[in-house]
Amino acid sequence: MQLLHTILLKSVTVLLLLLSSWGLSQVQLMQRLDNVLIDTFISLRSPIIADDVAIIAVDSDSMAEYGYWPWPRSMHAKLLDVLSGVQAAPVVFDILFSEKRESDLLGDKEFSHAVEEHGKVVLAASAELDSHTGKLNEFLPILEFLSVAAGVGHTNVLTDRDGVSRGIYLNSGMGASHWPALALS
């Protein structure tokens, strides 16, 4: 009787493990199906192209012309000065200015002044997981820039298991979700 009870218990355990495994595979299958449907729907939509947005990118051509990254902050200040002269629209920097440049304090001062003069500059913030400690660190613009910026927005982007980004936190921050997504700032 004891042997029958043990065999029955092991059989039920194996059956439960198999059912659990099958259930998990179905959830993953549904997630993959959901991702395919979302990707298909998005690819069928006509893209919305704003005619009042200009993107100034740091690419290989600009690095060939201006030198390797990071550029002096005085260069960003000059860019803001030029943009102030031709537009009144906000300027968004998708660049983290989270550390003082001890080797270029004058550049920091020029950039801070240009941000203040422009009046509509939004700067980036980010939170990253430290791979060594497992601690989440928040990176904000240095106080000199933060105090004169029109706003701050986070750049944290979610990626799904397949490496595709299908969503974003509308608000983020350590302790409380107080930084809107950069695009909403």
C-alpha positions, 0 to 999 in steps of 0.5 A: 500500500505504501509503495502504491501511495509513493508511486501515485504521489510521484506520478501526480507530481510529474503530471503537475510539473508537465502541466505547469510547463505546458501552461508556461509555454502557452503564456510565452506563445500568447506573448509572441503572438501578441508581439507579432500582432502589435508589430504588424499593426504598427507596420501597417499604420502610416507614420506620423511625420511632424513638419515642425521637428528637426533632429540634429544627430551626432553621427559618424559624419558629424564626428568626422567634422567636429571630432570624437565624442564627447564634444566640448559643452561650449559646442552645445552652447553655440548650437543653442545660440544658433537655434535661439536665433532661428526658432522659438520652439523647445530644444530637447537634448537626448544626451546625459549631462550628469557630470561636471567637466573638470577639464572644461568648466568654462564650457559648462558655464557657457552651456548653462548660460545658453540653456538659460538664455534659450529658455525652452531647453529640456534635458535628459535623465536616466536610471540604470542598474549597476551590474556589479552591485545590483543597485539602481542609479539615477543620472540627472543633469548637474545642478548648474544645468538642472536649475536653468532647464525648462524641464527634464525627461527620462530616456529609459526605454523598455525592451521585450525579450526579443529586443524590440521596444514596444512600450515606454514608461510615461513617468519614471524616477527613483522612489517616485515616478516624477520624470516624464518621458523625454518626448512628453517633457 
